[in-house]
């Protein structure tokens, strides 16, 4: 018995000694870790790139407390080395990608060039070289996200893209992490500040679409070529990204039905006001039993809905989950510092992961293979404005055509009447897009219908 006890005591002493040694070793490692400086390279020095550099410099003295070590941008890739850049150390600038990819001390690559190429090639090369990547590139994520996430997973690298959707509003991380316990069924959002500004001006100042667009350009909210914004393409890319993450199924830009706001008129705005509604360009994603519905289009929205109060260039995303119920994320959707805020937030996350040896924790979350519903099968309510002959029987004829195509009328308004012409506004119940399309085609061929002036979906 005494021998057994002595053996146990000896074993305890060995374990105790091992723990002391391990603690001393770990303490040394953590001290080394604290002293390590993390180096990053920035690809692009436009509006967002400039904001990223300025924000990191602004928080430079606090980075060691935030991350646990220093963070330094050591290279900035630009197209033109001769261009003067105030506040930028010229020794950091390069136009040679190889200087960055071949520098083993650079651990994080921040891509804010935009577009598909050369951004895609550079990101893939960086990931395969074991570097971690942060990007704001919505075009690339919406179309090539799977390939990039797979490359990150294979190399055990972090690949973060919070700034690709809704600028400074945190939405990617909440969908991937904070709301991970939920089965999400709805993601509906205003994710383009240009169109939201234009529609706000049309409602509040009673101006035309064209006039509001001119003002948006003057204030820098709209590009010289605003097509991607006003035609819904920008929002479509963002909805594809959010739907992929929320519903754990790969959704690409080509899956998203997109329409813009160029056909919205002052008359549509007036009617929406009469209905106690507003018009917003919404990105809509629903996870249904028949498949995922994804689209971007103008919608008439009740003023009571939280998204109705989102004004000017602000963005907001409304989410529904089985556990959290309803949640909304609101803030600046674009701009130098709002977008830089999201980029630098990702950089800090990556730096923390590097510090504690836990990179590659969260990669692609698209583990399902849910089908994308064909748009003709999606159901929506509709607001229709049409010019018709001012004579008996026209409404009955319209109602019959709608009935033949399973379109149910909820409300009819007739406000403007001339001697031979009347303007009808019809609000329908939910109907399949395909049925409505067929009904409208038949109406357009009807002699009693001069014109179907507006077709706007309704979120009522």
The 8 nearest C-alpha neighbors of each residue, nearest first, counted from 0:
[[1, 3, 2, 4, 5, 6, 7, 8],
 [0, 2, 4, 3, 5, 6, 7, 8],
 [3, 1, 5, 4, 0, 6, 7, 8],
 [2, 4, 6, 0, 5, 1, 7, 8],
 [3, 5, 7, 1, 2, 6, 8, 0],
 [6, 4, 8, 2, 7, 3, 9, 1],
 [7, 5, 9, 3, 4, 8, 10, 2],
 [8, 6, 10, 4, 9, 5, 11, 3],
 [7, 9, 5, 11, 10, 6, 4, 12],
 [10, 8, 6, 12, 7, 11, 5, 13],
 [9, 11, 7, 13, 8, 12, 6, 14],
 [12, 10, 8, 14, 13, 9, 15, 7],
 [11, 13, 15, 9, 10, 14, 16, 8],
 [12, 14, 10, 16, 11, 15, 17, 9],
 [15, 13, 17, 11, 16, 12, 18, 10],
 [14, 16, 12, 18, 13, 17, 11, 19],
 [15, 17, 13, 19, 14, 18, 12, 20],
 [18, 16, 14, 20, 19, 15, 21, 13],
 [17, 19, 21, 15, 20, 16, 22, 14],
 [20, 18, 16, 22, 17, 21, 23, 15],
 [21, 19, 23, 17, 18, 22, 24, 16],
 [22, 20, 24, 18, 23, 19, 25, 17],
 [23, 21, 25, 19, 24, 20, 26, 18],
 [22, 24, 26, 20, 21, 25, 27, 19],
 [25, 23, 21, 27, 22, 26, 20, 28],
 [26, 24, 28, 22, 27, 23, 21, 29],
 [27, 25, 23, 29, 24, 28, 22, 30],
 [26, 28, 30, 24, 25, 29, 31, 23],
 [29, 27, 25, 31, 30, 26, 32, 24],
 [28, 30, 32, 26, 31, 27, 33, 25],
 [29, 31, 33, 27, 32, 28, 26, 34],
 [32, 30, 28, 34, 29, 33, 27, 35],
 [31, 33, 29, 35, 30, 34, 28, 354],
 [34, 32, 30, 68, 31, 35, 67, 29],
 [33, 35, 31, 32, 68, 30, 36, 69],
 [36, 34, 32, 33, 68, 31, 37, 69],
 [35, 37, 69, 68, 70, 38, 34, 71],
 [38, 36, 70, 69, 71, 35, 39, 106],
 [37, 39, 105, 71, 72, 106, 70, 73],
 [40, 38, 107, 72, 105, 108, 106, 73],
 [39, 41, 74, 108, 72, 75, 73, 109],
 [40, 42, 75, 109, 108, 43, 76, 74],
 [43, 41, 76, 110, 111, 75, 109, 112],
 [44, 42, 112, 111, 48, 77, 76, 45],
 [45, 43, 48, 49, 77, 46, 42, 47],
 [44, 46, 48, 47, 49, 43, 112, 111],
 [45, 47, 49, 335, 48, 50, 44, 334],
 [48, 46, 50, 335, 49, 45, 339, 51],
 [49, 47, 44, 51, 45, 50, 43, 46],
 [50, 48, 44, 52, 46, 47, 51, 45],
 [49, 51, 47, 53, 335, 339, 48, 336],
 [50, 52, 339, 48, 54, 49, 53, 47],
 [51, 53, 49, 55, 50, 54, 56, 48],
 [54, 52, 56, 50, 51, 55, 57, 49],
 [53, 55, 57, 51, 56, 52, 50, 58],
 [56, 54, 58, 52, 57, 53, 59, 51],
 [57, 55, 59, 53, 54, 58, 52, 60],
 [56, 58, 54, 55, 59, 53, 60, 52],
 [59, 57, 55, 61, 56, 60, 62, 54],
 [58, 60, 56, 62, 61, 57, 55, 70],
 [61, 59, 58, 62, 63, 57, 56, 64],
 [62, 60, 58, 64, 59, 63, 65, 66],
 [63, 61, 65, 59, 64, 66, 60, 69],
 [62, 64, 68, 67, 69, 66, 61, 65],
 [63, 65, 67, 62, 61, 66, 68, 60],
 [66, 64, 62, 63, 67, 61, 347, 68],
 [67, 65, 63, 351, 68, 62, 64, 347],
 [66, 68, 63, 64, 33, 65, 69, 62],
 [67, 69, 63, 33, 66, 36, 35, 34],
 [70, 68, 63, 36, 62, 37, 71, 67],
 [71, 69, 37, 36, 38, 62, 68, 72],
 [70, 72, 38, 73, 39, 37, 69, 36],
 [71, 73, 39, 40, 38, 74, 41, 70],
 [72, 74, 40, 91, 71, 39, 38, 75],
 [75, 73, 40, 91, 72, 92, 41, 76],
 [76, 74, 41, 92, 91, 40, 42, 93],
 [75, 77, 42, 93, 94, 43, 92, 41],
 [78, 76, 94, 43, 79, 93, 44, 75],
 [79, 77, 94, 80, 76, 43, 93, 44],
 [80, 78, 81, 77, 82, 94, 93, 76],
 [79, 81, 82, 78, 77, 92, 93, 94],
 [82, 80, 79, 83, 84, 78, 89, 77],
 [81, 83, 80, 79, 84, 78, 77, 85],
 [84, 82, 81, 85, 80, 89, 87, 79],
 [85, 83, 87, 82, 86, 89, 88, 81],
 [84, 86, 87, 83, 88, 89, 82, 49],
 [85, 87, 84, 88, 53, 89, 83, 52],
 [88, 86, 85, 84, 89, 91, 92, 52],
 [87, 89, 90, 91, 86, 92, 84, 85],
 [90, 88, 91, 92, 87, 84, 80, 93],
 [91, 89, 88, 92, 93, 74, 87, 73],
 [92, 90, 74, 89, 75, 88, 73, 93],
 [93, 91, 75, 89, 90, 76, 74, 77],
 [92, 94, 76, 95, 75, 77, 91, 80],
 [93, 95, 76, 77, 78, 96, 80, 92],
 [94, 96, 97, 93, 98, 76, 99, 77],
 [97, 95, 98, 99, 100, 94, 76, 93],
 [96, 98, 100, 99, 95, 101, 102, 94],
 [99, 97, 96, 101, 95, 100, 102, 93],
 [98, 100, 97, 102, 96, 101, 40, 105],
 [99, 101, 97, 102, 98, 125, 96, 124],
 [102, 100, 99, 97, 98, 103, 96, 128],
 [103, 101, 99, 104, 100, 105, 98, 97],
 [104, 102, 105, 101, 106, 100, 99, 130],
 [103, 105, 102, 106, 38, 37, 39, 101],
 [106, 104, 38, 39, 103, 102, 107, 40],
 [105, 107, 130, 38, 39, 104, 131, 37],
 [108, 106, 39, 131, 130, 132, 105, 40],
 [107, 109, 132, 40, 39, 41, 131, 110],
 [108, 110, 41, 133, 134, 132, 42, 40],
 [111, 109, 134, 42, 112, 133, 41, 108],
 [112, 110, 43, 113, 135, 42, 48, 134],
 [111, 113, 43, 110, 42, 118, 114, 136],
 [114, 112, 136, 111, 118, 115, 135, 138],
 [115, 113, 116, 138, 139, 118, 112, 136],
 [114, 116, 139, 118, 119, 117, 138, 113],
 [117, 115, 118, 119, 114, 120, 113, 121],
 [116, 118, 120, 119, 121, 115, 114, 112],
 [119, 117, 116, 121, 120, 115, 122, 112],
 [120, 118, 122, 116, 121, 117, 115, 123],
 [121, 119, 123, 117, 122, 118, 124, 116],
 [120, 122, 124, 118, 119, 123, 125, 117],
 [121, 123, 125, 119, 124, 120, 118, 126],
 [124, 122, 126, 120, 125, 121, 127, 119],
 [125, 123, 121, 127, 122, 126, 128, 120],
 [124, 126, 122, 128, 130, 123, 127, 121],
 [127, 125, 129, 130, 123, 128, 124, 151],
 [128, 126, 124, 129, 125, 154, 123, 150],
 [127, 129, 125, 126, 130, 124, 100, 154],
 [130, 128, 126, 127, 154, 156, 125, 131],
 [131, 129, 106, 126, 125, 128, 107, 156],
 [130, 132, 107, 157, 156, 158, 106, 108],
 [131, 133, 108, 158, 107, 109, 157, 134],
 [132, 134, 109, 159, 158, 160, 110, 108],
 [135, 133, 110, 160, 136, 109, 111, 159],
 [134, 136, 163, 162, 160, 111, 137, 342],
 [135, 137, 113, 163, 134, 139, 138, 140],
 [138, 136, 163, 140, 139, 141, 135, 236],
 [139, 137, 141, 136, 140, 114, 236, 142],
 [138, 140, 115, 142, 143, 137, 141, 136],
 [139, 141, 144, 137, 143, 142, 138, 136],
 [142, 140, 236, 138, 251, 240, 139, 252],
 [141, 143, 139, 251, 140, 144, 252, 138],
 [144, 142, 140, 139, 145, 146, 141, 147],
 [143, 145, 140, 147, 146, 142, 141, 148],
 [144, 146, 148, 147, 143, 149, 363, 249],
 [147, 145, 149, 144, 148, 143, 150, 123],
 [146, 148, 150, 144, 149, 145, 151, 123],
 [149, 147, 151, 145, 150, 146, 363, 144],
 [150, 148, 152, 146, 151, 147, 145, 153],
 [149, 151, 147, 153, 148, 152, 146, 126],
 [152, 150, 156, 148, 154, 149, 153, 126],
 [151, 153, 155, 149, 154, 150, 362, 148],
 [152, 154, 150, 151, 155, 149, 156, 127],
 [153, 155, 151, 156, 152, 129, 127, 150],
 [156, 154, 359, 152, 153, 151, 358, 157],
 [157, 155, 359, 151, 131, 154, 358, 129],
 [156, 158, 359, 131, 358, 132, 159, 151],
 [159, 157, 132, 133, 131, 151, 156, 148],
 [158, 160, 133, 345, 161, 157, 134, 132],
 [161, 159, 134, 162, 163, 135, 133, 158],
 [160, 162, 171, 163, 341, 159, 164, 342],
 [163, 161, 135, 341, 166, 164, 160, 342],
 [162, 164, 135, 137, 136, 161, 160, 166],
 [165, 163, 237, 162, 166, 161, 137, 190],
 [166, 164, 332, 190, 168, 167, 314, 333],
 [167, 165, 332, 338, 333, 162, 168, 164],
 [166, 168, 337, 338, 341, 340, 331, 332],
 [167, 169, 165, 330, 166, 170, 329, 332],
 [170, 168, 171, 167, 172, 173, 161, 341],
 [169, 171, 173, 172, 174, 168, 328, 161],
 [172, 170, 174, 161, 173, 175, 169, 241],
 [171, 173, 175, 174, 170, 176, 169, 161],
 [174, 172, 177, 170, 176, 175, 171, 178],
 [173, 175, 171, 178, 172, 176, 245, 170],
 [176, 174, 172, 173, 179, 171, 244, 177],
 [175, 177, 179, 173, 178, 172, 174, 180],
 [176, 178, 173, 179, 174, 175, 172, 180],
 [179, 177, 174, 180, 181, 176, 173, 175],
 [178, 180, 176, 181, 177, 175, 174, 173],
 [179, 181, 178, 182, 322, 177, 176, 323],
 [182, 180, 179, 320, 322, 178, 183, 321],
 [181, 183, 320, 321, 184, 180, 322, 179],
 [184, 182, 320, 181, 319, 185, 245, 321],
 [183, 185, 286, 285, 319, 320, 182, 186],
 [186, 184, 285, 319, 318, 284, 183, 187],
 [185, 187, 318, 284, 317, 283, 285, 188],
 [188, 186, 283, 317, 282, 316, 284, 185],
 [187, 189, 316, 282, 281, 315, 190, 317],
 [188, 190, 314, 281, 315, 191, 316, 282],
 [189, 191, 314, 165, 188, 234, 192, 315],
 [192, 190, 193, 234, 194, 189, 195, 314],
 [191, 193, 312, 195, 194, 313, 196, 314],
 [194, 192, 196, 220, 195, 191, 221, 312],
 [195, 193, 197, 196, 192, 191, 229, 198],
 [194, 196, 192, 198, 197, 193, 311, 312],
 [195, 197, 311, 312, 199, 193, 194, 198],
 [198, 196, 194, 211, 200, 199, 195, 212],
 [197, 199, 201, 195, 200, 196, 194, 202],
 [200, 198, 196, 202, 197, 201, 311, 310],
 [201, 199, 203, 197, 204, 202, 198, 211],
 [200, 202, 206, 205, 198, 199, 204, 203],
 [203, 201, 199, 200, 205, 204, 198, 268],
 [202, 204, 200, 201, 205, 199, 206, 198],
 [203, 205, 200, 206, 201, 202, 199, 207],
 [206, 204, 201, 202, 203, 265, 207, 200],
 [207, 205, 201, 204, 210, 211, 208, 200],
 [208, 206, 210, 209, 265, 201, 211, 264],
 [207, 209, 211, 210, 212, 201, 264, 206],
 [210, 208, 212, 207, 211, 213, 206, 261],
 [211, 209, 213, 207, 212, 208, 206, 214],
 [210, 212, 197, 214, 208, 213, 209, 200],
 [213, 211, 215, 209, 214, 210, 197, 208],
 [214, 212, 210, 216, 215, 211, 217, 209],
 [213, 215, 217, 211, 212, 216, 218, 210],
 [214, 216, 212, 220, 218, 221, 213, 217],
 [217, 215, 221, 219, 213, 214, 218, 220],
 [216, 218, 214, 215, 219, 213, 220, 221],
 [219, 217, 215, 216, 220, 214, 221, 213],
 [218, 220, 216, 221, 217, 215, 222, 214],
 [221, 219, 215, 193, 218, 216, 222, 192],
 [222, 220, 216, 215, 219, 193, 225, 223],
 [221, 223, 225, 224, 216, 220, 219, 226],
 [222, 224, 225, 221, 216, 226, 219, 217],
 [223, 225, 222, 226, 221, 227, 228, 216],
 [226, 224, 222, 228, 227, 221, 223, 229],
 [227, 225, 229, 228, 230, 224, 232, 231],
 [226, 228, 232, 233, 225, 230, 229, 231],
 [229, 227, 226, 233, 231, 225, 230, 232],
 [228, 230, 259, 226, 231, 260, 194, 227],
 [259, 231, 229, 228, 226, 227, 232, 258],
 [230, 232, 259, 234, 258, 228, 229, 257],
 [233, 231, 227, 235, 234, 230, 228, 236],
 [234, 232, 227, 235, 228, 236, 231, 237],
 [233, 235, 237, 231, 232, 236, 190, 191],
 [236, 234, 232, 238, 233, 237, 295, 231],
 [237, 235, 239, 252, 141, 234, 233, 238],
 [236, 238, 234, 240, 164, 239, 235, 241],
 [237, 239, 241, 235, 240, 236, 282, 242],
 [240, 238, 236, 242, 250, 251, 237, 252],
 [241, 239, 237, 243, 238, 141, 242, 244],
 [240, 242, 238, 244, 243, 239, 245, 237],
 [241, 243, 245, 239, 244, 240, 246, 238],
 [244, 242, 249, 248, 250, 240, 241, 247],
 [243, 245, 247, 241, 242, 246, 364, 240],
 [246, 244, 242, 243, 247, 174, 241, 183],
 [245, 247, 248, 244, 243, 242, 183, 286],
 [248, 246, 365, 244, 243, 367, 364, 366],
 [249, 247, 365, 243, 367, 246, 368, 369],
 [248, 250, 243, 365, 251, 247, 368, 145],
 [251, 249, 243, 239, 248, 254, 242, 252],
 [252, 250, 239, 141, 142, 253, 254, 249],
 [251, 253, 236, 254, 255, 239, 141, 142],
 [252, 254, 251, 255, 256, 142, 250, 239],
 [255, 253, 252, 251, 250, 256, 293, 371],
 [256, 254, 294, 293, 252, 253, 257, 235],
 [255, 257, 294, 295, 254, 293, 258, 374],
 [258, 256, 295, 231, 294, 255, 296, 235],
 [257, 259, 296, 231, 230, 295, 256, 260],
 [230, 260, 258, 231, 229, 261, 296, 297],
 [259, 261, 262, 263, 229, 297, 230, 280],
 [262, 260, 263, 259, 229, 208, 230, 264],
 [263, 261, 260, 264, 453, 259, 208, 452],
 [264, 262, 260, 261, 267, 208, 265, 268],
 [265, 263, 267, 266, 262, 268, 207, 208],
 [264, 266, 268, 267, 207, 269, 205, 206],
 [265, 267, 269, 264, 268, 270, 263, 271],
 [268, 266, 270, 264, 265, 269, 271, 263],
 [267, 269, 265, 271, 266, 270, 272, 202],
 [270, 268, 266, 272, 271, 267, 265, 273],
 [269, 271, 273, 267, 272, 268, 266, 274],
 [270, 272, 276, 274, 268, 273, 269, 277],
 [271, 273, 275, 269, 274, 270, 276, 268],
 [274, 272, 270, 275, 271, 269, 276, 268],
 [273, 275, 271, 272, 276, 270, 301, 277],
 [276, 274, 272, 273, 302, 271, 301, 277],
 [275, 277, 301, 271, 302, 300, 274, 272],
 [276, 278, 300, 299, 271, 302, 307, 301],
 [277, 279, 299, 298, 300, 297, 276, 280],
 [280, 278, 297, 298, 281, 277, 299, 195],
 [279, 281, 297, 296, 298, 189, 194, 282],
 [282, 280, 189, 188, 295, 296, 279, 283],
 [281, 283, 295, 188, 187, 238, 294, 189],
 [282, 284, 187, 294, 293, 281, 295, 186],
 [285, 283, 293, 186, 292, 185, 242, 187],
 [286, 284, 185, 292, 184, 291, 287, 186],
 [285, 287, 291, 184, 290, 292, 185, 246],
 [288, 286, 290, 289, 291, 285, 184, 292],
 [287, 289, 290, 286, 291, 369, 285, 370],
 [288, 290, 287, 372, 291, 370, 286, 371],
 [291, 289, 372, 370, 287, 371, 288, 369],
 [290, 292, 286, 371, 372, 285, 287, 370],
 [291, 293, 285, 284, 372, 371, 286, 290],
 [294, 292, 284, 255, 283, 291, 256, 285],
 [293, 295, 256, 255, 283, 257, 282, 296],
 [294, 296, 282, 257, 281, 235, 258, 283],
 [295, 297, 258, 280, 281, 259, 257, 298],
 [298, 296, 280, 279, 281, 260, 455, 278],
 [299, 297, 456, 457, 278, 279, 300, 455],
 [298, 300, 278, 457, 277, 458, 276, 456],
 [299, 301, 458, 277, 276, 278, 298, 459],
 [300, 302, 276, 303, 304, 459, 275, 277],
 [303, 301, 276, 307, 304, 275, 300, 277],
 [304, 302, 301, 305, 307, 300, 308, 276],
 [303, 305, 302, 307, 306, 301, 300, 308],
 [306, 304, 307, 308, 303, 309, 302, 327],
 [307, 305, 308, 309, 304, 315, 317, 189],
 [306, 308, 302, 304, 305, 309, 277, 300],
 [307, 309, 306, 310, 305, 302, 304, 303],
 [310, 308, 306, 307, 313, 314, 315, 311],
 [311, 309, 199, 313, 308, 312, 195, 196],
 [310, 312, 196, 313, 199, 195, 192, 309],
 [313, 311, 192, 196, 195, 193, 310, 314],
 [312, 314, 331, 311, 192, 330, 332, 310],
 [315, 313, 332, 189, 190, 330, 329, 331],
 [314, 316, 329, 189, 328, 188, 330, 190],
 [315, 317, 188, 328, 327, 187, 189, 318],
 [316, 318, 327, 187, 188, 186, 326, 328],
 [319, 317, 186, 326, 185, 325, 327, 316],
 [318, 320, 325, 185, 324, 183, 184, 326],
 [321, 319, 183, 324, 323, 181, 182, 322],
 [320, 322, 182, 324, 181, 323, 183, 319],
 [323, 321, 320, 181, 324, 182, 180, 319],
 [322, 324, 320, 321, 325, 181, 326, 319],
 [323, 325, 320, 319, 322, 321, 326, 318],
 [326, 324, 319, 318, 323, 320, 327, 317],
 [325, 327, 318, 317, 319, 324, 328, 323],
 [328, 326, 317, 316, 318, 329, 315, 325],
 [327, 329, 316, 315, 317, 168, 326, 170],
 [330, 328, 315, 314, 168, 327, 316, 331],
 [329, 331, 168, 314, 313, 332, 315, 167],
 [332, 330, 313, 333, 167, 314, 337, 166],
 [331, 333, 166, 165, 314, 313, 167, 192],
 [334, 332, 166, 338, 331, 337, 165, 167],
 [333, 335, 337, 336, 338, 332, 166, 47],
 [334, 336, 47, 50, 46, 338, 337, 339],
 [335, 337, 339, 50, 338, 340, 334, 47],
 [338, 336, 167, 340, 339, 334, 166, 335],
 [339, 337, 166, 167, 340, 341, 336, 333],
 [338, 340, 336, 51, 342, 50, 341, 337],
 [341, 339, 337, 338, 343, 342, 167, 336],
 [340, 342, 162, 344, 167, 338, 339, 343],
 [343, 341, 339, 345, 344, 340, 162, 346],
 [344, 342, 346, 345, 340, 341, 339, 347],
 [343, 345, 341, 347, 342, 346, 340, 348],
 [344, 346, 348, 342, 343, 347, 159, 349],
 [347, 345, 343, 349, 348, 344, 350, 342],
 [348, 346, 350, 344, 345, 349, 343, 351],
 [347, 349, 345, 351, 346, 350, 352, 344],
 [348, 350, 352, 346, 351, 347, 353, 345],
 [351, 349, 347, 353, 352, 348, 346, 354],
 [350, 352, 354, 348, 353, 349, 66, 347],
 [353, 351, 357, 358, 349, 355, 354, 350],
 [354, 352, 350, 356, 351, 355, 358, 349],
 [355, 353, 351, 352, 356, 350, 32, 67],
 [354, 356, 352, 353, 357, 351, 32, 358],
 [355, 357, 353, 354, 352, 358, 351, 359],
 [356, 358, 352, 355, 360, 353, 359, 354],
 [357, 359, 352, 360, 157, 156, 356, 353],
 [358, 360, 155, 157, 156, 361, 362, 152],
 [361, 359, 358, 357, 362, 157, 155, 156],
 [362, 360, 359, 363, 364, 157, 175, 358],
 [361, 363, 152, 148, 364, 359, 360, 151],
 [362, 364, 148, 365, 361, 149, 145, 366],
 [365, 363, 247, 366, 362, 244, 175, 361],
 [366, 364, 247, 248, 367, 363, 249, 243],
 [365, 367, 364, 247, 248, 368, 363, 249],
 [368, 366, 248, 247, 365, 369, 246, 249],
 [367, 369, 248, 370, 366, 249, 365, 247],
 [368, 370, 367, 248, 290, 371, 291, 249],
 [371, 369, 290, 372, 368, 291, 289, 248],
 [372, 370, 291, 290, 292, 373, 369, 254],
 [371, 373, 290, 291, 292, 374, 370, 376],
 [374, 372, 375, 376, 371, 377, 292, 290],
 [373, 375, 377, 376, 372, 432, 256, 292],
 [374, 376, 433, 432, 373, 377, 431, 434],
 [377, 375, 374, 431, 373, 432, 433, 378],
 [378, 376, 374, 431, 375, 432, 379, 292],
 [377, 379, 431, 430, 429, 432, 376, 380],
 [380, 378, 429, 430, 381, 456, 431, 377],
 [379, 381, 429, 428, 457, 427, 456, 430],
 [380, 382, 456, 457, 427, 426, 455, 383],
 [381, 383, 426, 455, 425, 456, 454, 457],
 [384, 382, 454, 425, 424, 453, 381, 426],
 [385, 383, 424, 453, 452, 423, 451, 425],
 [386, 384, 451, 452, 423, 450, 422, 387],
 [385, 387, 422, 450, 449, 421, 448, 451],
 [388, 386, 448, 449, 421, 420, 447, 422],
 [387, 389, 420, 447, 390, 419, 421, 448],
 [390, 388, 420, 419, 421, 387, 418, 391],
 [389, 391, 388, 393, 392, 419, 420, 387],
 [392, 390, 393, 389, 394, 395, 388, 396],
 [391, 393, 395, 394, 396, 390, 397, 389],
 [394, 392, 396, 395, 391, 397, 390, 447],
 [393, 395, 397, 396, 392, 398, 391, 399],
 [394, 396, 398, 392, 393, 397, 399, 391],
 [397, 395, 393, 399, 394, 398, 392, 400],
 [396, 398, 394, 400, 399, 395, 401, 393],
 [399, 397, 395, 401, 396, 400, 402, 394],
 [398, 400, 402, 396, 401, 397, 395, 403],
 [401, 399, 403, 397, 402, 398, 396, 438],
 [402, 400, 406, 398, 404, 399, 403, 438],
 [401, 403, 399, 405, 404, 400, 406, 398],
 [402, 404, 400, 401, 405, 399, 406, 438],
 [403, 405, 401, 402, 434, 406, 438, 400],
 [406, 404, 402, 403, 401, 407, 434, 430],
 [405, 407, 401, 402, 404, 430, 408, 435],
 [406, 408, 428, 427, 405, 409, 402, 401],
 [409, 407, 427, 410, 426, 428, 406, 425],
 [410, 408, 427, 426, 428, 407, 411, 425],
 [409, 411, 426, 425, 408, 412, 427, 424],
 [410, 412, 425, 424, 426, 413, 423, 409],
 [413, 411, 424, 423, 414, 425, 410, 422],
 [412, 414, 423, 422, 415, 424, 411, 421],
 [415, 413, 412, 416, 422, 423, 421, 424],
 [414, 416, 422, 421, 413, 417, 423, 420],
 [415, 417, 421, 420, 422, 414, 418, 389],
 [418, 416, 420, 419, 421, 415, 389, 422],
 [417, 419, 420, 416, 389, 421, 388, 390],
 [418, 420, 389, 417, 388, 421, 390, 416],
 [421, 419, 389, 388, 417, 387, 418, 416],
 [420, 422, 416, 389, 387, 386, 415, 417],
 [423, 421, 386, 415, 385, 413, 387, 416],
 [422, 424, 413, 385, 384, 412, 421, 386],
 [423, 425, 384, 412, 383, 411, 413, 385],
 [424, 426, 411, 383, 410, 382, 423, 427],
 [425, 427, 382, 410, 409, 381, 408, 383],
 [428, 426, 408, 409, 381, 380, 407, 425],
 [427, 429, 380, 407, 409, 408, 430, 426],
 [430, 428, 380, 379, 378, 427, 431, 381],
 [429, 431, 378, 379, 406, 428, 432, 380],
 [430, 432, 378, 434, 376, 433, 377, 375],
 [433, 431, 375, 435, 434, 377, 378, 376],
 [432, 434, 375, 436, 431, 435, 437, 376],
 [435, 433, 437, 431, 436, 432, 404, 438],
 [434, 436, 438, 432, 437, 433, 439, 431],
 [437, 435, 433, 439, 434, 438, 432, 440],
 [436, 438, 440, 434, 435, 439, 433, 441],
 [439, 437, 435, 441, 440, 436, 404, 401],
 [440, 438, 442, 436, 441, 437, 435, 443],
 [439, 441, 437, 443, 438, 442, 436, 444],
 [440, 442, 438, 444, 439, 443, 437, 445],
 [443, 441, 439, 445, 444, 440, 438, 448],
 [442, 444, 440, 441, 445, 439, 448, 450],
 [445, 443, 441, 442, 446, 440, 448, 439],
 [444, 446, 442, 447, 443, 448, 441, 449],
 [447, 445, 448, 444, 449, 443, 442, 388],
 [446, 448, 388, 445, 387, 449, 393, 442],
 [449, 447, 387, 446, 445, 450, 386, 388],
 [450, 448, 386, 387, 447, 446, 388, 451],
 [449, 451, 386, 385, 452, 448, 443, 387],
 [450, 452, 385, 453, 384, 386, 443, 449],
 [451, 453, 385, 384, 450, 386, 454, 383],
 [454, 452, 384, 383, 451, 455, 385, 262],
 [453, 455, 383, 382, 384, 456, 381, 452],
 [456, 454, 382, 381, 298, 453, 297, 457],
 [457, 455, 381, 298, 380, 382, 299, 379],
 [456, 458, 299, 298, 380, 381, 459, 382],
 [459, 457, 300, 299, 298, 456, 380, 301],
 [458, 457, 301, 300, 299, 380, 276, 304]]
